[in-house]
Amino acid sequence: MKMLPIKFEPMAMHHAPLLHELYQQTPNYFAVLGNAVPSLQEVGRDLETAFFDRRRRLELMYCGPLLIGSVDYKLDFPEAGDVTINLLLVRGPLQGQGWGPRCVEALERHLPHSRRLLVGVFGERPNMVRFWERQGFVFATDAPPVMTWYAKKLGRRKAI
Ligand SMILES: CC(C)(COP(=O)(O)OP(=O)(O)OC[C@H]1O[C@@H](n2cnc3c(N)ncnc32)[C@H](O)[C@@H]1OP(=O)(O)O)[C@@H](O)C(=O)NCCC(=O)NCCS
């Protein structure tokens, strides 16, 4: 059976409750960072702050009607042509089923003019390092004591 493509929907303020629901269904991500799941108010404030930054993009990822997760990234950061992924989040109950790799692949096609994707891994998280390495990212730089950066050079891709 042919899989539907992953589609990206830019977020707006009215998406705050949906993003909050997504976070509530993914508590492990926040627990690993030692944080509680943000409240709806906090999610709204974060969105407001993000929308002030013209290079920042927050998008929901869908496969047909199914909400897979969200992605938060910054264009032309740190350098022109780079894209820094702040957060790629697959909805808790959907994790471990291969959606993450499909989302990364779709994101690459969604950003046809970018030449490099970067992502930071907090602390000692070998499973996260494995995940990004499997998507073709390689160690880029250390930002001690808590952050390690991974990057992937992008070739020519067809836009979606
Ligand atoms: C990282 C993330 C995007 C990967 O997406 P995914 O759809 O789970 O990806 P995969 O299906 O390829 O699974 C990745 C690995 O995590 C494991 N995993 C993910 N969720 C799991 C779960 N709920 N229970 C058990 N294992 C899980 C998988 O078994 C796999 O492990 P392996 O590398 O040892 O084989 C997703 O786990 C996520 O949203 N995490 C929280 C946010 C985050 O940390 N994002 C990355 C930093 S930007």
Ligand as a Chemical Component Dictionary entry (heavy atoms), coordinates in Angstrom:
data_LIG
# 
_chem_comp.id                   LIG 
_chem_comp.type                 NON-POLYMER 
_chem_comp.pdbx_formal_charge   0 
_chem_comp.three_letter_code    LIG 
# 
loop_
_chem_comp_atom.comp_id 
_chem_comp_atom.atom_id 
_chem_comp_atom.alt_atom_id 
_chem_comp_atom.type_symbol 
_chem_comp_atom.charge 
_chem_comp_atom.model_Cartn_x 
_chem_comp_atom.model_Cartn_y 
_chem_comp_atom.model_Cartn_z 
_chem_comp_atom.pdbx_ordinal 
LIG C1  C1  C 0 13.531 11.469 18.235 1  
LIG C2  C2  C 0 12.197 11.168 17.587 2  
LIG C3  C3  C 0 11.808 12.302 16.654 3  
LIG C4  C4  C 0 12.362 9.868  16.776 4  
LIG O1  O1  O 0 11.155 9.581  16.115 5  
LIG P1  P1  P 0 10.602 8.088  16.071 6  
LIG O2  O2  O 0 9.409  8.120  15.200 7  
LIG O3  O3  O 0 10.411 7.573  17.423 8  
LIG O4  O4  O 0 11.828 7.372  15.340 9  
LIG P2  P2  P 0 12.078 5.799  15.193 10 
LIG O5  O5  O 0 10.775 5.091  14.997 11 
LIG O6  O6  O 0 13.134 5.662  14.149 12 
LIG O7  O7  O 0 12.644 5.368  16.599 13 
LIG C5  C5  C 0 13.899 5.896  17.021 14 
LIG C6  C6  C 0 14.465 5.088  18.182 15 
LIG O8  O8  O 0 13.797 5.444  19.376 16 
LIG C7  C7  C 0 13.171 4.272  19.933 17 
LIG N1  N1  N 0 11.904 4.719  20.482 18 
LIG C8  C8  C 0 11.295 5.858  20.145 19 
LIG N2  N2  N 0 10.169 5.980  20.857 20 
LIG C9  C9  C 0 10.099 4.930  21.639 21 
LIG C10 C10 C 0 9.181  4.506  22.603 22 
LIG N3  N3  N 0 8.107  5.230  22.930 23 
LIG N4  N4  N 0 9.403  3.344  23.241 24 
LIG C11 C11 C 0 10.502 2.637  22.916 25 
LIG N5  N5  N 0 11.407 2.994  22.033 26 
LIG C12 C12 C 0 11.199 4.120  21.396 27 
LIG C13 C13 C 0 13.044 3.342  18.776 28 
LIG O9  O9  O 0 12.922 2.009  19.141 29 
LIG C14 C14 C 0 14.340 3.600  18.087 30 
LIG O10 O10 O 0 15.373 3.013  18.874 31 
LIG P3  P3  P 0 16.736 2.470  18.278 32 
LIG O11 O11 O 0 17.398 3.665  17.651 33 
LIG O12 O12 O 0 17.547 1.995  19.413 34 
LIG O13 O13 O 0 16.334 1.417  17.307 35 
LIG C15 C15 C 0 11.073 10.915 18.623 36 
LIG O14 O14 O 0 11.450 9.870  19.480 37 
LIG C16 C16 C 0 10.722 12.154 19.444 38 
LIG O15 O15 O 0 9.863  12.934 19.063 39 
LIG N6  N6  N 0 11.371 12.326 20.626 40 
LIG C17 C17 C 0 11.074 13.452 21.482 41 
LIG C18 C18 C 0 11.598 14.772 20.937 42 
LIG C19 C19 C 0 13.100 14.717 20.675 43 
LIG O16 O16 O 0 13.891 14.333 21.525 44 
LIG N7  N7  N 0 13.474 15.141 19.440 45 
LIG C20 C20 C 0 14.857 15.105 19.002 46 
LIG C21 C21 C 0 15.606 16.328 19.333 47 
LIG S1  S1  S 0 15.192 17.655 18.248 48 
# 
loop_
_chem_comp_bond.comp_id 
_chem_comp_bond.atom_id_1 
_chem_comp_bond.atom_id_2 
_chem_comp_bond.value_order 
_chem_comp_bond.pdbx_ordinal 
LIG C1  C2  SING 1  
LIG C2  C3  SING 2  
LIG C2  C4  SING 3  
LIG C2  C15 SING 4  
LIG C4  O1  SING 5  
LIG O1  P1  SING 6  
LIG P1  O2  DOUB 7  
LIG P1  O3  SING 8  
LIG P1  O4  SING 9  
LIG O4  P2  SING 10 
LIG P2  O5  DOUB 11 
LIG P2  O6  SING 12 
LIG P2  O7  SING 13 
LIG O7  C5  SING 14 
LIG C5  C6  SING 15 
LIG C6  O8  SING 16 
LIG C6  C14 SING 17 
LIG O8  C7  SING 18 
LIG C7  N1  SING 19 
LIG C7  C13 SING 20 
LIG N1  C8  SING 21 
LIG N1  C12 SING 22 
LIG C8  N2  DOUB 23 
LIG N2  C9  SING 24 
LIG C9  C10 SING 25 
LIG C9  C12 DOUB 26 
LIG C10 N3  SING 27 
LIG C10 N4  DOUB 28 
LIG N4  C11 SING 29 
LIG C11 N5  DOUB 30 
LIG N5  C12 SING 31 
LIG C13 O9  SING 32 
LIG C13 C14 SING 33 
LIG C14 O10 SING 34 
LIG O10 P3  SING 35 
LIG P3  O11 DOUB 36 
LIG P3  O12 SING 37 
LIG P3  O13 SING 38 
LIG C15 O14 SING 39 
LIG C15 C16 SING 40 
LIG C16 O15 DOUB 41 
LIG C16 N6  SING 42 
LIG N6  C17 SING 43 
LIG C17 C18 SING 44 
LIG C18 C19 SING 45 
LIG C19 O16 DOUB 46 
LIG C19 N7  SING 47 
LIG N7  C20 SING 48 
LIG C20 C21 SING 49 
LIG C21 S1  SING 50 
# 
